[in-house]
Amino acid sequence: MVRVFSKKVKFLCFSLFLLFPVMSLFLNFSSFGLDNSHPLDLNMSNNGDPELDLSFIPEIDYSSLNNQWYNPKVEMLIITPDDAGFINAVEPLMEWKNEKGVKTIILSNFTSYGGTDDAECIRNMIKSYYEEENIQWVLLTGDAQNGTIPIRNVYNPDVKIWGNGRSDIGGDEYYKPTDFYYADLTGTWDSDGDGKWGEAPQDNSMGLDEISWIPEVYVGRLPANDAKELEIMVNKTLKYETDPEIGDWMNRMLLAGGISSYSVSGDDSGEYESVLTSYIIQNYAKSVVNYTHLVKEEGNLTRTSLKNNTNNGYSTVIIAGHGSPTNYYIDPYTTGYNYDDAKSSSNTHMPSLFYLDACSLSSYDIYDNIGEALINRTDAGAIGVIGALRVSWYFEDDENLEKLNRGNAKLFWKEFYENKKFQQGRALYDSKVSYINSDYYTKGDGSTIYDFERKNILTYNLLGDPEVDIYTNKPKPALNPFTEDLYEGQLVSINIKNINNELVPYARIHFRTSDAKYYTTYADINGVAKFRLPKQPNELYNATITGHNLKPSYFNFTTGSDNLKPELNGIQCLPKVPSTSDMIVFDIDVYDNRSGIESVHFFISNNNFTDYNYYSASNDFLENESTFRFDIDRYLPGEYSYFIFTRDYANNTNIFYEENFKFTISKHIVEYIFPVALIAIAGIAGLSTLSIFRNIQKYSRTMEKIE
């Protein structure tokens, strides 16, 4: 009998143990869907719309939008020596940049920014503007050789280690010059403080690479010894951009492929740079420009042919082979172009972008050189020169054209033609990034731990204005993209095309108004530009459009007033009959045909908005969505009402509320099962208790008899 009692007690305890978790689960389940509430003064007007105080909803913050239009960031720095002649020489270039919408300032007070030397002071000044403004472009205007604008010499004993007894140009085997120092603003450049700039990890006492290799700004240099030389280069740049000599030269590319080495065995396995130039033609240039291909092994690459062709005028030129500061070699022994040829170049008003794929042809810090002769040539020569300041490297049998000189050159023209980066500074520095991110680096043997790899990235620099857009065809006017009505506060999306209806990648659209608005926006690679107008009706906007193969084109428009309220297209609620276990989704479709929807606010209540749940969604300044999705947490059972408050970018508002803006949340079937289960469990527990009680009574009577 004792065993029976014990068993009944255990059953009763187990029954109670089951009861408490079920109760707890039911209470927790019932608490879903409760959000923070705000007091809301809601009444019904005579027409059935809610009358309420929505003052707690934040006002539209126009300050950041207005700041873009009235206080634009600086986009370009022109850095000069502290010399009135230099400053005066670059002022016309600054004025043109500002006219087309590249906000530009001239700086000469770099010593006030602090540093161990002038180069560090200049870099600190660039860093300051990069962090505070929006600079992308830096133009250094001064010669590196006489130190008017110094160059940074970095620690790089590449030739001493890898050159098999050969010396580098200039005689210094340890320190090599680069303007990349002014482009990479996040590298430490001297983290261990030993005065050896740009060390590799193996040379740094802390084991760190002092260069980050990802440039923040695009850098070019006009290597002027004096104000007169600077004026020549500035005037050539201005004519190229504002009043070019229109001609077929703009759609032509010249490629010269020399022979870097002959095969020892006499077969055809030598190093022919025509492999590189042919690849550039077939994969990048042929679909964009006409071309002339001079090849040493075919006999049409000679000094005479190269000189005559460059004088005939080409938009772009690449010459590949060996080099010294004053000579380009079409094979290891034969000069194909020299300093005198460059200095006397006669491609008048048809200056080219030259890519000099050879050693030291642009050693502008120590010697007279071909690169400087081309950029200094009055009204001829080059509009830009990309070349090496010192010995550069290539690998033999580089079949994929991915390493060192060939990899750098190939990726430059890929960025230029395929990725449509026709601004010479952008193409150069973005190609360096592409090289660092190429398969050769990420999957192959490429690494900046090697001095020769570091050297090749650092030694190719730009002489010329980095922001200049290089022609690949005769420039044409732009089509007027402002033919439709535009309204205050509107997000405008336009396609920038020329008069041949061709889209213009990365075109620039600059706006000015009489009340000092000054704003520039850029199209994407497909020629699509987006911008939001300020909230100001009846404003006259003057627009200047510039870009690749475009003549500067001028248009204007006046903004209309937006006094129309946003409208509601429709509402969808899923599921249509929600339960307490469902996440409810509301898709709200609104529209505004003028300034566009700024925000949508969604209110839900089950007690006539004495309290409520409140959800919001909004468009950023460069968004124009019209459908807004609200994911509503699970709610308690009951009848719910909702209304919608929406606002456009002209601050017009509208409230949408109708009698059918209601939904009912039914109980989930499990909520019916739980109470029934509780009753059943309670019944079982009661029966068990009664049984136990009777057994106890029986047990008591039995014990009385025994006694």
N, C-alpha and C positions, 0 to 999 in steps of 0.2 A: 504493500500500500504506500509506503514511503516513496517508492520509485514512481508511482503514478502521480503523486502530488508534485514531485520534482519536475516531471515532464510537463505537467500543465503549467507550472510557473515559467518554465523555459519558453513555452509557446506564447504565453501572455507577454513576456518581455520581448520576444521576437516580433510580436504583432505591434507593440508600441514602437519598437525600433523602426519598423517599416513606416509607421504613421508619420513620424516627425520629418524624415527626408521628403516625403511627398508634400507635406505642408510647406516646407521650406522651398521646394522647387516651384510650387504654385505661386508663392509670394514673389519670388525672384522673377519669374516669367511675366507677372503682371506689371512689373516696373519698367518694361521697355518703352522707349519712345518719349521719355520726358526730357525736354530741353529747357535751357534757361529762358525765362520769359521777361518781357518788358511791359510796363504799363502802357495801355493803349486806350485812348479816348475814342470809342467807336459808337456812332449813332447812325441811324438811317435817315437820309434826307427824304424829301417828298417823292423823289423819283426812284427811290430804292437804292441809291448808291451810298456807300459808307462815308460818313463825315468823321474824319479822324485827324489826330495830331501825329504827323510823321517827322517831326523836327529832329528826332534822334538820328535819322538817316544822314550820314555825312554828305556835305555839299561836294559837288564836283571840284576836284583840285586842278584848277587850270594853271597853277604856278609853274609846274614843270614844262607844260606845253608852251606857255608864254615865254619861259626862259629860253627855250630853244630858238624862238623867233626873235627875241630882243637881245639876248646875250649868248650868241653862238660861241662855241669853243674854238680855240685856235687849232688850225689843222696843219700848218706848215711853219717851220722856222727857217729863216735865212740868217746864217751866222757869219758875221764879218769881223775883221780886226777893228779895233777902236780907232778908226781912221775915217775922216769925213769924206774923202774921195771914194773909198770903198762903199760907204753907206749910200752916197749919192748915186753911185753906179747901179746899185741893185734896187733903188726905189721904183723905177718903172716896172721891174719884174714883180715886185710886191703889189703894185697897183693893179696890174693885170690879173694876178692871182685872186685878189680880192674882188675884182670885177666879175670874174667868172664863178666866184663862190668858194674858192679855196682860201679860207681866212688865214692870212699870212702876216707875220710880224718880222721885223729885222732886229736882231740882238747882237750887241757887241760888248756888253758888260760882263762877259763870262767870268772874269777874275773875281767878281763879287760873290760867286757861288762856292768858292773854296775848293781846295784840292792840293795835292802834292806838286802838281805842275799844271800848265795851261790845258793840256789834253784832258786831265781829270776835271778841271773846272768846267770845260765845255761839256763834258759828258754829264756832270752833275746838273748843269743848266738844262740840258735836254731831258734828263730824268725828272726834274722838277716840273717841266711843262707837260711831260708825258703823264705824270701822276695827277696833275691838276686840270689839264685841258684834254684835247682830243687829237693831239698831234700824230700824224702819220708820216710826214715828210720832213726831212732835214737836208738843207742845202748848205754845204760848207763853201765859203767863197774866199779862198786864199790858198797860196801855194804851200805844199808840205815841205819842199826843199829848203826854202828860206825861213820856214817856221811861222809864217803869218797866221796860218791855221794848222797847228801841228798834227802829225799822224802818230798813232800809238805803235811802238815797237814791242812786239810780244816775244816771249822766250820760245824759241823753236829751232833746235839744232838739227833740222831734218837732213840737210845735205851733208853735214859733218858725219852723221851716223849712217846714212843710207847712200851717200853719193859716190862711194868707191874712189875717194881721193879728189873728186871734183869740188870746186868752191862755188858758193852761191854768188850771185851778182851783188856787187857792193863790198864784198870782202868780209862782212860780219857773219860768222857762222852760227851765232847764237840768237840774234834778235832780228825779227822780220816785221815789216810795217803792214798795218791794216787799218782801214776805216770801219771795219766791222765792229771795232770797239765802241763806236758811237751808235750802232744799231742794236747791239745786245745790251739791254739796260738792266737785266736781272742777274747776269753773271757777276761774280765778285771781282774778277780780273786780278786780284792780289790778296787772296784770303789769308795767306800766311805772312803778309806784310814784309816780304823780303825784297820788294822792288823789282821782282821779275814778273812782268805782267803776263797774264793769259797762260799760266803753266798747265801742263797735263798732270793727271793724278800722280804719275810716277816721279814728277819733278817737284811736286808740292809737298811740303813737310807735313801737311795734314791729310795727304792722300786724296785731295779734292780736285776736281776739274774746275778751273777758275772761269771757264766760259760756259754759258748755258746753251749756245748754238741756235737758239730760237730768237730771231731779231724781233724787237718791238716796233721799230720804225724803219722807214726806207731812207737810205742815205746816199747822196751824191755830192760831187765836189766840182766846182769851177776853179781850176788851179792857177789863179791869177797872181802874178808877181806884183802887180800894181793896179791902180784903178783903171788905167787905160786898157789893159788886157781884160779886166773884168767887164768893162763896158762892151768890148767886142763880143764876148761870149753871151752876155745878157741880150744884146741887140739881135744876135743870131737866134737865140731862143725865142724872143718875142716875135720875130718875123716868121719863124717856123710855125708858131701857134696861131698868130693873128692874121698874117698876110702871106701865106706860103706861095711858092711858085708852083702853080698847078701843072701837073704833067704826068706822063706815063711812069716816070721814075718812082712815083709813090706806090706803084703796084709791082715793083720789081725787087727781087732778092738776088744777091751775088754770093756764090759759094765757091771757095777755093780750097781744094783738098790736096795737100802736099804729101810727101813721103817722109815719115819719121825715121825709118831705118830700112835698109835693104836686107834681103835674106842672105845669110852667109853662104848657103848652099847654091845660091843662084836661082832658086825656084820662085814661085809667086807668093811665098809666105811672109813677105816683108810687112812692115807696118804702114799701111796705106790709109791716110786720113780721109780719102774719098769714100771709104766705107761709112764714116760718120756723116759726111756731107750728103751722101746719097740717102742715108736713113732719114735725115732731117727733111730732105725734099719729099720723099715718098710718104712719110708718116705725118708731117706737119704742114709744110709750106705749100705743096703743090695745089691743094684745094683752095688756097687763099690768095696766092700771088703768082705772078710769072717769075721765072728764075733763069739765071745763067750759071752754068756749072763748069768751073775750070778745074781740070784734073791733071796732075803731073804725069801720070803714066800714060795718059792719052795724048800728051804733047801740046795741049792747048793752055796749060798753065805756065806762063813765063812772066818775067818782070814786065815786059812790054804789055802783054795782054791784061795783066792784073792792074797796072797803072791806068791804062786806057779805059778799062771798064769802070773802075772806081770814079774816074773823072766824068764818065757819062751820066752818072747819077743813079743811085739805088736807094730805096728806102732802108734796106737792111743788108748787112754784109757780115759773113763769117769767113775768116781765114784760119786754117788749121795746119799746124806743122811745128817746126822748131823756131826759136826766136832768141834775140838778144835785144837790149833796149832800142837799138837803132836799125835792126834788120829782121825781116821775116824771111825764113828759108823754106823754099819749096821742096828741098831735099836736104840732107845733112850738109851739103857743100855749096848750094846755089841760092843766091839772094833772089827773092821774088818781089820784095817791096822794102823800101828803106825810109829813113827819117826825112831825107830830101824829097822823096816822092810825096810823103804826107804833107810836108811843109809847103809844097808847091801845088797841092791838089786843086783842081779847077772845076769841081762839081758845084759851080756857083749857084747859091740859093737852092741847092738840092742836097743838104747835109744828111749823112747816113748814120744809122745806129750800127757801130762796128762791134763785133764780138771777136776778140783777138785770142784765139785758142792756141797759145804758145807761151813759152817762157818770157817773162820780163819785158814784154813789148810796151807795158804801161808803167814803168818804174818811175813814177812822177815825184818821188821823194829825193832822188839823188842825181839822176842823169837826164840829159836831153833824150827824148824817147818818142816813138811813133804815136803813142796814145795822146800825149800832150800836144804834139804837132797838129794832130787832127782836130782836137777840140779847140785849140787856139786859132785855127785858120779862119780868117775873116770871111764870113758869108759862104764858106765852103767846108770841106773836110767832114767833120762829124758833128751831129747833134748830141751824140752820146758815145762813149767808148767804155766797153767792159773788157778789162785785160788784167794780166798778172803783173804784180810789182816785182816778183822774184821768180826763181826757178819754180816751175810747176811740174806735175808728175803725170805719167800714164803707165798703164800696165800693158805689156805685150800680150797678144792673143786674147784681148778683151772682146770676145765674140758678141756679147750682149750689149756692148757699148754702155756699161753701167758704172765704170770705175773711174775715179779721179777726173782728169781733163775731159775725157769723152762722156762720162756720166754727167758731169757738171754742164757741159755744153748741150748735150741732148735734152736734159731736163729744162734748161733755160728756154730752148725753142718750143718745148712742149707747153710750158707755162705761157709763153708768148702767143703761139698760134692756136693750140688746142684749147687751152683754158682761157683764152682771150684776155690775157693780162698784158695789154699793149703799152702800159706805162712802164718805161724802161727800168726804173728802180724797183717797182713791184715785181716785175718778171725776174729780176736778178735775185732778190732776197727770198722770194717765194720758191725759187728753184733750189736755193741752198737748203731750205726746209724740206723740200721734196727729196733731195739727195739724202739727207739725214734719215728720212722716213722710208727710203726705197728698200726693196728686197735685198739689195746688196748690203745694206746696213742691218736690217731687221732679221734677215735669214742667212746672209752670207758672211764674208770676212771683213766687211767695212767696219771701222771703228775709229772714233776720235782719240783713242789711246795712242795711235800711231802719229808721229810728228808729220809725216808726209801727207796723211789725210787731213790733219788740222791745217796744214799749210795751204792745201788746195782750196779749202773753203775760205780761208782768210785772205788769200792773196789776190783773188779776183774781185776788183772793186769798180765802181762806176765814176767816170768823169762825165759830168753833165747834170742837168736838173732831173732828179729822180721822178718828179711828178709829170714830166712831159709824156704825152701820148703819141706813139710813133705811128705814122701813116702806113697803111697797107693798101690804100686805094685813094683815088681823088676824093677830096672832101665834098660833101653835099650839105645843103641846108636841112634842117630838121622839119618834119611836118608839125603843124600846130596841134598839140595834144589837148588843148583847152577849148574844144569846140562845144562842149555841153555845159549846161548851167552848173555852177558850183556855189555851194552855200557855206555860210559861217559854220565852223565846227565840224565840217565834213571830212571824213577819211577819203582821200582822193587816190585812186589807183589808175595810172596812165601807162600806156605803151609808148616808149620813145622810138620813133622811126625816122629814117631819112625820107627825102622826097621820092625815093624809089620804093617806098613802103618796106624797107629792110629794117629789122629791129637793131638797135644799137646797144651792145652790152655795156654795162657799167656807166651809162651816160650820166652826166651831172646836170641837175636842174637847180638853178639859183634864183631866189625870190628877193625882191626889195620893194618896200612901200615908202610912202611919203612920211610915215610916222616912225621911221627907223627900224622897221622889221628887216632882218637880214638872216636868211635861212637857206641852207643847201641840203638837198637830198640826192641820193644816188640810185640809179636803176640797178637791178641785179644782172646776172649774166645773160638773161633772156630779154633785157631791155624794159623790165617792169619796175616802175617806181611807185612808192606809197608815201603819203604824208598827210597829216591832219592839219587843217586850217584852224587858226585861232577863232574864238567866238567873237566875231566882229563883222557885222553886215556892212554892205556898201563900201568895201575896201578895195582899192585898185592895187593889183599886184603886177609888178613887172618881172618877167621871167626870162632868164638867159639859159639856153641849153647848149652845152658843149659836150664833147665826147669823141670817141674813136671815129675817125674819118668824117667828122662833122665840122662844117663851118659854124662859128658862133651864131646862134639864131635867137631872135628876140621876139617875145610875145607878151601879151597882157590879158588879164581878165578881172572882172569885178565880182565879188561875192554877193550872193543874194541873202535875204533874210529868211531864217527858219523860224516860223511861228506856228508850225503844225505839230500837233501832239502825236506821240507814237501810237500805233494801232496794234490790235491783237489779231493774229491770223488763226490761231487755234490752240487747243490744249489736249494733250493725250495723257491719260493716267493708266499705268499698268502696275499690278493686275487690275482689271476692271472692278472686281469684287474682292478687295483685299481683306486679309485676316490679320490677327495679331502677330502671326509669325512671318508676315511678308515685309520685305523692303519695298516701299512704294516709290515708283519713278514717275515724275511729272516732266513731260517735255512741253515747254511753253514756246510757242512760235510767235514772235512779235516783229514789227517792221517799222522803219522810218526812212522815207525816201530822200531825206535831206541831210541833216547832220549825222544821222545814224544812232543806233541804240547805245546808250552809255551803260545802263544797268537795269536789272530786273530784280524785284524784291517780292518774295512769296510768303504769305501769312496764312497760318492754319490755326483754327480754334474749334473747341467743342462746347463753348459756353458764350457764344455771341461776342467773342473777342474781349471778354473780361480779362483773360490772359491768352497767350497764343505762343506758337512756335514761329520763328522768323528765319528765312533763308535768303541769301543774296548771291547774285552773280553779276559780273561786269566785264566790259570790253576794255582792253588797254588802248592806248592812243593809236596803235597800229593794228587794231583788230576791228572787225565789223561783223561779228556773228549776229545772227538773228534768232537762232534756236538755242534755248538754254535748258539744261537738264538739271533737275533737282532730285537727289536721292534722299528720300524721307525715311528716317529711322522707324522701326516698328512702334505702333501706337496701341493704346488700350482700346478695347471695344467701345463703340459709340458712334454718334452722328457728328460729322465734322463739316465745317464751312471753310472756304478759303477765298482770298482775293489777291489781286496782282497789282503791284505798283511799278511802273516803268518810267524811265527818263531817257531823253536823248542828249546829245552833246551840246545842244543849244539851250539845255536846261528846261525844255518843255516836258511836262509830266502828264501822266494819265493813270487812272485807277480803273481796273476792270473787276466788276462784281455783278454776278447775276444769281437769281434764285437757284439755278441748277449747278452753281459752283459748290457742290456738296458731294460727300462720299460717306459711306458707312463701312465701318470695320466690324466684321462679325467675329464671334468667338471661334477660335480654332477647335476642332473636334476634341483635341486633347484636353481642352478646358471643360468639356462636358464629361469626359471620362474621369478626370480627377475627382470631382465631387461624388460621382457614383462609386468610385473606388474607395473614397474615404468612408462613405456610408456602409459599404460592404465590409470594409476592414473593421469599422466600429461595431457592426453587427456580429462579426466573427469574434471580435474581442469580447463582446457582451456575452455571447453564448459560452465562450471559454470561461469567462468569469463565473457564470451561473453553474457550469459543470464543476468548476473547482470548488465553489461554495457548497454544492451538494455533496461532493466527495469529502469535503472537510466535515460536514455534518455527519455523514455516514461513518467517517473515521472516528469521530468523537463518540458516537453511540457505541461503536465496537469497543473502544477503549474503556467506556464505562462498564460494559459487560465484563471485560477482562478483569477490571479492578474488583 
